Amino acid sequence: MPDRHDTADAHMEGEAARLAFLQRTISDIGTTLNLDRAAHLLAASAVPGFADFASVHLHDHVTASEDDSIARNPQAASVMHRVAAVHHDDPGRGEELQAGQTFAYSSGTAMARFLALIEPVLIPRVDQDILRKLPAELDSPSARSVLTDSSVMLVPLTVRDSVLGFLVFGRKPERPAFVPADLAACQEMAQRAALSLHNARLYRHQARTSAVLRRSLLPMLPSHLPGVEIAYRYRPYSPTTQVGGDWLDAIRLPGHRVGLVIGDVAGHGLHAAVAMGQLRTAVKALATLDLAPAQLLLRLDQFAQGLDHTILATCLYGIYDPLARRATFASAGHLPPILVSPDGKDELLEVPVSAPIGVGSIAFDTLELSIDPGSLLLMCTDGLVETREKDIEEGLFAVRRSLTAPHLSLEEACDALLWRQRPDSHHDDAAVLMARLHGIPQDRIATWLLPPRPEQVRVARWSQE
């Protein structure tokens, strides 16, 4: 008969282990929004003080992304992933007990019923009869060696009656078996842990959604443009969505010309990003019609007014002809571009400014000028030059001063400019488009004079090829 003092001591030790486990778990689980990291912290908080091994199993719908359209096992009632596993004093367990394993439970199996009932399970000692009932998916030499005569608990992870997965805790035969008080403590902990895992899952989903949106909205500039070298940078205001209302593009046009565009939608975040995507797509479509800059902005303004929601945006559009070495610009309320000549002289180009896109302008004026080969053109949004500490004019002066400093490449010039203008977080998005306008040398230009007859169209096309 066990001594009453030994029983009391064991009870106090068990209570202390439970309290320490709960405190560790509650303090650790809320420190990260990374789903895998949160699962590992959850398992590690139990070992070795509370249990000798612990694992976290999550449902397929929790770990899978929305892009996973094909189920791993369509015949299975439940597909679970062991995303974390921690073993105390592990003498080289097999891979079957490590994280990264996937289990498919068919309908009617004990594990499928456990997941459907959402009820915890306490097995004080895993005897041979229980081992014989072990699901085939879990039966392995490593699993049997760990489970034999061990004490095991399975605790569901649920959020608002939705099953995220379950926890497994085990104690070796030489330690006291789990008691109902241990199961109650684990259930209390599982409620908080499930909420943290659910939040981590939502955060991962939001991060993936933002990444997809960001990739779809960021420019895909041509890899090579005759006579033009391009570099750009984009810094969003929101660190969460990583997208905003600024956009930029370099568009191939007939005759080796290039369309250069930069714009800024009023507002921040996803609403501005959606509006930006609409305007950016419209600009690219209108550019394929080979419209002059003023005509393109007029059509863009008409497009914005025809939308179901109000859009206000500034936009600067220019066309550079490397053959003629000339550029034409039109502006819808946007900042003027900066041109730095090969000898280092900089100037703000006085592009006539009309009302922003969406206001309903009736006309846009243009600026046309010759460009010396090797000149540097900068187009940017106001997030680069305007801060709470300085106005736009001060910011533009600082940018002009930065552009005249020697740089080895356009990429380095972009990085240096952003480092000077935005050393830390700002209150607005910022976009920068730099273009080194080399032009095409005259000795690389060929000219054909063709008679004005319809059949010469085929000849002209063949000559351009």
ZABA-764103 format. One record per residue (C-alpha): residue number from 1; z, x, y. Coordinates in steps of 0.1 Angstrom, whole numbers, plus 5000, padded with zeros to 4 digits. Layout:
BEGIN
[NUM; [Z; X; Y]]
...
//
This chain:
BEGIN
[1; [5000; 5000; 5000]]
[2; [4989; 5016; 5033]]
[3; [5017; 5025; 5057]]
[4; [5020; 5001; 5087]]
[5; [5021; 5031; 5111]]
[6; [4988; 5044; 5096]]
[7; [4973; 5010; 5100]]
[8; [4985; 5008; 5137]]
[9; [4971; 5043; 5144]]
[10; [4938; 5034; 5128]]
[11; [4937; 5002; 5149]]
[12; [4944; 5021; 5181]]
[13; [4918; 5048; 5173]]
[14; [4892; 5021; 5166]]
[15; [4901; 5004; 5199]]
[16; [4898; 5036; 5218]]
[17; [4864; 5044; 5202]]
[18; [4851; 5009; 5211]]
[19; [4863; 5012; 5247]]
[20; [4848; 5047; 5251]]
[21; [4815; 5036; 5236]]
[22; [4813; 5006; 5259]]
[23; [4821; 5027; 5290]]
[24; [4795; 5054; 5280]]
[25; [4768; 5028; 5273]]
[26; [4773; 5008; 5304]]
[27; [4773; 5039; 5326]]
[28; [4743; 5056; 5309]]
[29; [4720; 5027; 5302]]
[30; [4716; 5018; 5339]]
[31; [4706; 5053; 5350]]
[32; [4669; 5050; 5341]]
[33; [4640; 5026; 5342]]
[34; [4621; 5046; 5316]]
[35; [4620; 5024; 5285]]
[36; [4620; 5053; 5259]]
[37; [4647; 5072; 5278]]
[38; [4669; 5041; 5281]]
[39; [4666; 5035; 5244]]
[40; [4676; 5071; 5236]]
[41; [4706; 5069; 5259]]
[42; [4716; 5037; 5242]]
[43; [4716; 5053; 5207]]
[44; [4731; 5086; 5219]]
[45; [4761; 5068; 5236]]
[46; [4773; 5056; 5201]]
[47; [4771; 5090; 5183]]
[48; [4794; 5106; 5173]]
[49; [4824; 5088; 5188]]
[50; [4817; 5053; 5177]]
[51; [4791; 5058; 5149]]
[52; [4775; 5085; 5128]]
[53; [4740; 5072; 5133]]
[54; [4724; 5047; 5156]]
[55; [4689; 5036; 5162]]
[56; [4670; 5012; 5186]]
[57; [4642; 4990; 5172]]
[58; [4620; 4971; 5197]]
[59; [4595; 4944; 5191]]
[60; [4558; 4951; 5193]]
[61; [4553; 4929; 5223]]
[62; [4580; 4950; 5242]]
[63; [4565; 4984; 5235]]
[64; [4528; 4974; 5237]]
[65; [4508; 4973; 5269]]
[66; [4487; 4942; 5278]]
[67; [4456; 4962; 5270]]
[68; [4465; 4962; 5233]]
[69; [4444; 4933; 5222]]
[70; [4444; 4941; 5185]]
[71; [4477; 4936; 5166]]
[72; [4487; 4965; 5143]]
[73; [4494; 4941; 5114]]
[74; [4481; 4906; 5118]]
[75; [4497; 4894; 5085]]
[76; [4532; 4905; 5096]]
[77; [4556; 4880; 5110]]
[78; [4572; 4908; 5130]]
[79; [4562; 4943; 5139]]
[80; [4590; 4966; 5150]]
[81; [4591; 5001; 5163]]
[82; [4620; 5025; 5160]]
[83; [4619; 5040; 5195]]
[84; [4652; 5060; 5193]]
[85; [4673; 5074; 5165]]
[86; [4704; 5097; 5167]]
[87; [4722; 5111; 5137]]
[88; [4755; 5130; 5137]]
[89; [4758; 5162; 5117]]
[90; [4723; 5156; 5104]]
[91; [4715; 5180; 5074]]
[92; [4677; 5177; 5079]]
[93; [4670; 5140; 5075]]
[94; [4634; 5130; 5066]]
[95; [4609; 5117; 5090]]
[96; [4616; 5082; 5077]]
[97; [4648; 5082; 5098]]
[98; [4634; 5096; 5130]]
[99; [4621; 5078; 5161]]
[100; [4584; 5068; 5162]]
[101; [4583; 5048; 5130]]
[102; [4567; 5013; 5128]]
[103; [4578; 4986; 5104]]
[104; [4559; 4954; 5096]]
[105; [4581; 4926; 5082]]
[106; [4563; 4898; 5064]]
[107; [4575; 4862; 5066]]
[108; [4603; 4854; 5042]]
[109; [4618; 4888; 5041]]
[110; [4654; 4894; 5050]]
[111; [4645; 4913; 5081]]
[112; [4621; 4886; 5093]]
[113; [4649; 4860; 5088]]
[114; [4674; 4882; 5106]]
[115; [4650; 4885; 5136]]
[116; [4644; 4847; 5136]]
[117; [4680; 4838; 5134]]
[118; [4691; 4861; 5162]]
[119; [4725; 4866; 5145]]
[120; [4744; 4899; 5142]]
[121; [4751; 4913; 5107]]
[122; [4782; 4933; 5096]]
[123; [4782; 4951; 5062]]
[124; [4815; 4968; 5057]]
[125; [4801; 4989; 5028]]
[126; [4766; 4992; 5016]]
[127; [4769; 4989; 4978]]
[128; [4743; 4992; 4951]]
[129; [4737; 4954; 4951]]
[130; [4728; 4956; 4988]]
[131; [4706; 4987; 4982]]
[132; [4686; 4968; 4956]]
[133; [4679; 4941; 4982]]
[134; [4667; 4967; 5007]]
[135; [4633; 4956; 5022]]
[136; [4604; 4977; 5008]]
[137; [4595; 4988; 5044]]
[138; [4629; 5004; 5047]]
[139; [4634; 5018; 5012]]
[140; [4631; 5056; 5011]]
[141; [4652; 5084; 4996]]
[142; [4664; 5094; 5031]]
[143; [4674; 5058; 5040]]
[144; [4693; 5054; 5007]]
[145; [4711; 5087; 5012]]
[146; [4723; 5076; 5046]]
[147; [4731; 5040; 5037]]
[148; [4749; 5044; 5004]]
[149; [4786; 5035; 5008]]
[150; [4781; 5035; 5046]]
[151; [4793; 5008; 5070]]
[152; [4764; 4992; 5089]]
[153; [4759; 4968; 5118]]
[154; [4727; 4952; 5130]]
[155; [4729; 4937; 5165]]
[156; [4701; 4917; 5181]]
[157; [4688; 4926; 5216]]
[158; [4680; 4893; 5234]]
[159; [4672; 4883; 5269]]
[160; [4671; 4845; 5277]]
[161; [4666; 4837; 5240]]
[162; [4637; 4862; 5238]]
[163; [4642; 4888; 5211]]
[164; [4635; 4923; 5223]]
[165; [4646; 4940; 5191]]
[166; [4678; 4951; 5175]]
[167; [4703; 4979; 5172]]
[168; [4715; 4996; 5140]]
[169; [4749; 5014; 5138]]
[170; [4762; 5032; 5108]]
[171; [4793; 5051; 5097]]
[172; [4796; 5075; 5068]]
[173; [4818; 5066; 5038]]
[174; [4846; 5090; 5049]]
[175; [4851; 5071; 5081]]
[176; [4868; 5037; 5085]]
[177; [4844; 5008; 5081]]
[178; [4833; 4987; 5110]]
[179; [4855; 4956; 5116]]
[180; [4847; 4923; 5134]]
[181; [4861; 4937; 5166]]
[182; [4835; 4965; 5165]]
[183; [4807; 4939; 5161]]
[184; [4821; 4918; 5190]]
[185; [4821; 4949; 5212]]
[186; [4785; 4958; 5202]]
[187; [4774; 4922; 5210]]
[188; [4789; 4925; 5245]]
[189; [4772; 4958; 5250]]
[190; [4739; 4946; 5236]]
[191; [4737; 4918; 5262]]
[192; [4739; 4944; 5290]]
[193; [4716; 4969; 5272]]
[194; [4690; 4942; 5266]]
[195; [4689; 4934; 5302]]
[196; [4685; 4971; 5311]]
[197; [4657; 4975; 5285]]
[198; [4640; 4943; 5298]]
[199; [4641; 4957; 5334]]
[200; [4627; 4990; 5321]]
[201; [4599; 4971; 5304]]
[202; [4591; 4951; 5335]]
[203; [4591; 4983; 5356]]
[204; [4567; 5000; 5331]]
[205; [4544; 4970; 5332]]
[206; [4544; 4971; 5370]]
[207; [4537; 5008; 5370]]
[208; [4508; 5003; 5346]]
[209; [4494; 4975; 5366]]
[210; [4497; 4995; 5398]]
[211; [4480; 5025; 5381]]
[212; [4451; 5003; 5370]]
[213; [4448; 4988; 5404]]
[214; [4450; 5022; 5421]]
[215; [4423; 5036; 5399]]
[216; [4400; 5007; 5405]]
[217; [4405; 5009; 5443]]
[218; [4404; 5046; 5449]]
[219; [4370; 5060; 5459]]
[220; [4346; 5074; 5433]]
[221; [4327; 5097; 5456]]
[222; [4294; 5113; 5445]]
[223; [4299; 5147; 5429]]
[224; [4270; 5162; 5448]]
[225; [4253; 5152; 5481]]
[226; [4224; 5172; 5495]]
[227; [4235; 5190; 5526]]
[228; [4269; 5174; 5527]]
[229; [4303; 5186; 5513]]
[230; [4330; 5159; 5510]]
[231; [4368; 5160; 5506]]
[232; [4393; 5132; 5510]]
[233; [4430; 5123; 5507]]
[234; [4448; 5090; 5504]]
[235; [4486; 5086; 5509]]
[236; [4499; 5050; 5503]]
[237; [4528; 5036; 5523]]
[238; [4543; 5019; 5492]]
[239; [4557; 5043; 5465]]
[240; [4559; 5014; 5441]]
[241; [4524; 4999; 5441]]
[242; [4507; 5032; 5452]]
[243; [4480; 5011; 5469]]
[244; [4475; 4998; 5504]]
[245; [4450; 4986; 5530]]
[246; [4432; 5019; 5538]]
[247; [4399; 5028; 5522]]
[248; [4372; 5054; 5525]]
[249; [4338; 5060; 5508]]
[250; [4307; 5082; 5508]]
[251; [4276; 5063; 5498]]
[252; [4242; 5077; 5488]]
[253; [4214; 5062; 5509]]
[254; [4176; 5066; 5506]]
[255; [4160; 5098; 5520]]
[256; [4191; 5120; 5511]]
[257; [4211; 5103; 5537]]
[258; [4248; 5095; 5532]]
[259; [4269; 5066; 5545]]
[260; [4304; 5076; 5556]]
[261; [4330; 5048; 5559]]
[262; [4367; 5045; 5565]]
[263; [4387; 5014; 5572]]
[264; [4422; 5000; 5576]]
[265; [4433; 4965; 5567]]
[266; [4462; 4951; 5587]]
[267; [4494; 4949; 5566]]
[268; [4507; 4968; 5536]]
[269; [4511; 4964; 5498]]
[270; [4491; 4944; 5473]]
[271; [4479; 4917; 5498]]
[272; [4464; 4944; 5520]]
[273; [4450; 4962; 5489]]
[274; [4432; 4930; 5477]]
[275; [4417; 4925; 5511]]
[276; [4407; 4961; 5512]]
[277; [4390; 4958; 5478]]
[278; [4369; 4929; 5491]]
[279; [4358; 4947; 5522]]
[280; [4351; 4979; 5505]]
[281; [4329; 4962; 5479]]
[282; [4311; 4943; 5507]]
[283; [4304; 4976; 5526]]
[284; [4290; 4992; 5495]]
[285; [4268; 4962; 5488]]
[286; [4256; 4960; 5524]]
[287; [4249; 4998; 5525]]
[288; [4224; 4994; 5496]]
[289; [4204; 4972; 5520]]
[290; [4199; 5003; 5542]]
[291; [4213; 4986; 5573]]
[292; [4220; 5005; 5605]]
[293; [4257; 5010; 5612]]
[294; [4259; 4983; 5639]]
[295; [4241; 4958; 5617]]
[296; [4263; 4966; 5587]]
[297; [4295; 4960; 5607]]
[298; [4281; 4927; 5620]]
[299; [4274; 4915; 5585]]
[300; [4308; 4927; 5573]]
[301; [4325; 4907; 5601]]
[302; [4306; 4876; 5591]]
[303; [4316; 4882; 5555]]
[304; [4353; 4885; 5564]]
[305; [4352; 4853; 5584]]
[306; [4337; 4834; 5555]]
[307; [4366; 4842; 5532]]
[308; [4393; 4816; 5524]]
[309; [4420; 4838; 5539]]
[310; [4422; 4857; 5572]]
[311; [4414; 4894; 5571]]
[312; [4418; 4917; 5601]]
[313; [4406; 4953; 5597]]
[314; [4393; 4983; 5616]]
[315; [4363; 5001; 5603]]
[316; [4342; 5031; 5612]]
[317; [4308; 5035; 5596]]
[318; [4284; 5063; 5601]]
[319; [4251; 5075; 5586]]
[320; [4243; 5112; 5584]]
[321; [4207; 5124; 5579]]
[322; [4207; 5160; 5566]]
[323; [4169; 5163; 5571]]
[324; [4170; 5153; 5607]]
[325; [4205; 5167; 5612]]
[326; [4215; 5136; 5631]]
[327; [4243; 5110; 5627]]
[328; [4248; 5075; 5639]]
[329; [4282; 5058; 5642]]
[330; [4295; 5023; 5649]]
[331; [4331; 5012; 5652]]
[332; [4350; 4980; 5647]]
[333; [4382; 4989; 5665]]
[334; [4388; 5021; 5646]]
[335; [4399; 5055; 5657]]
[336; [4371; 5078; 5669]]
[337; [4359; 5106; 5645]]
[338; [4365; 5142; 5653]]
[339; [4337; 5168; 5652]]
[340; [4343; 5205; 5650]]
[341; [4312; 5227; 5657]]
[342; [4306; 5259; 5637]]
[343; [4319; 5279; 5667]]
[344; [4353; 5261; 5665]]
[345; [4349; 5237; 5694]]
[346; [4363; 5202; 5687]]
[347; [4357; 5169; 5703]]
[348; [4365; 5132; 5699]]
[349; [4332; 5114; 5695]]
[350; [4330; 5086; 5720]]
[351; [4318; 5059; 5696]]
[352; [4316; 5025; 5714]]
[353; [4345; 5004; 5701]]
[354; [4341; 4967; 5693]]
[355; [4366; 4942; 5681]]
[356; [4381; 4946; 5645]]
[357; [4365; 4930; 5615]]
[358; [4375; 4894; 5612]]
[359; [4377; 4886; 5649]]
[360; [4341; 4874; 5652]]
[361; [4323; 4900; 5673]]
[362; [4288; 4892; 5683]]
[363; [4275; 4928; 5686]]
[364; [4284; 4964; 5678]]
[365; [4271; 4994; 5697]]
[366; [4263; 5027; 5683]]
[367; [4265; 5064; 5691]]
[368; [4237; 5087; 5679]]
[369; [4239; 5125; 5681]]
[370; [4225; 5157; 5667]]
[371; [4248; 5177; 5644]]
[372; [4248; 5215; 5642]]
[373; [4246; 5228; 5606]]
[374; [4281; 5237; 5593]]
[375; [4299; 5213; 5616]]
[376; [4331; 5196; 5603]]
[377; [4335; 5158; 5606]]
[378; [4369; 5141; 5603]]
[379; [4374; 5104; 5599]]
[380; [4410; 5091; 5594]]
[381; [4432; 5060; 5597]]
[382; [4460; 5056; 5622]]
[383; [4487; 5063; 5596]]
[384; [4477; 5100; 5598]]
[385; [4482; 5103; 5636]]
[386; [4507; 5076; 5647]]
[387; [4544; 5078; 5640]]
[388; [4576; 5064; 5655]]
[389; [4581; 5097; 5673]]
[390; [4546; 5101; 5688]]
[391; [4517; 5080; 5698]]
[392; [4480; 5081; 5687]]
[393; [4468; 5104; 5714]]
[394; [4495; 5130; 5706]]
[395; [4486; 5127; 5669]]
[396; [4449; 5131; 5675]]
[397; [4456; 5162; 5696]]
[398; [4476; 5177; 5667]]
[399; [4449; 5169; 5642]]
[400; [4423; 5186; 5664]]
[401; [4444; 5217; 5667]]
[402; [4449; 5217; 5629]]
[403; [4411; 5215; 5622]]
[404; [4403; 5245; 5643]]
[405; [4426; 5267; 5622]]
[406; [4407; 5288; 5595]]
[407; [4407; 5273; 5560]]
[408; [4390; 5286; 5529]]
[409; [4377; 5252; 5517]]
[410; [4376; 5215; 5527]]
[411; [4403; 5208; 5500]]
[412; [4426; 5233; 5516]]
[413; [4419; 5218; 5550]]
[414; [4428; 5184; 5538]]
[415; [4461; 5196; 5522]]
[416; [4470; 5216; 5554]]
[417; [4463; 5186; 5576]]
[418; [4484; 5162; 5555]]
[419; [4512; 5188; 5553]]
[420; [4513; 5190; 5591]]
[421; [4509; 5153; 5599]]
[422; [4528; 5137; 5570]]
[423; [4555; 5162; 5558]]
[424; [4575; 5133; 5544]]
[425; [4573; 5095; 5540]]
[426; [4558; 5075; 5568]]
[427; [4557; 5038; 5577]]
[428; [4520; 5034; 5571]]
[429; [4491; 5042; 5547]]
[430; [4470; 5072; 5556]]
[431; [4434; 5081; 5546]]
[432; [4414; 5112; 5555]]
[433; [4377; 5118; 5549]]
[434; [4363; 5152; 5557]]
[435; [4327; 5161; 5556]]
[436; [4311; 5195; 5561]]
[437; [4276; 5187; 5574]]
[438; [4254; 5216; 5563]]
[439; [4221; 5198; 5566]]
[440; [4191; 5207; 5546]]
[441; [4172; 5239; 5556]]
[442; [4137; 5235; 5569]]
[443; [4123; 5258; 5542]]
[444; [4135; 5233; 5516]]
[445; [4117; 5203; 5531]]
[446; [4082; 5194; 5520]]
[447; [4060; 5169; 5539]]
[448; [4031; 5149; 5526]]
[449; [4006; 5129; 5548]]
[450; [3992; 5099; 5529]]
[451; [3966; 5074; 5540]]
[452; [3980; 5040; 5549]]
[453; [3967; 5022; 5517]]
[454; [3987; 5002; 5492]]
[455; [3977; 5024; 5462]]
[456; [3994; 5053; 5479]]
[457; [4028; 5039; 5473]]
[458; [4027; 5051; 5437]]
[459; [4016; 5085; 5449]]
[460; [4045; 5087; 5473]]
[461; [4070; 5077; 5447]]
[462; [4057; 5103; 5423]]
[463; [4059; 5130; 5450]]
[464; [4095; 5122; 5457]]
[465; [4103; 5126; 5420]]
//
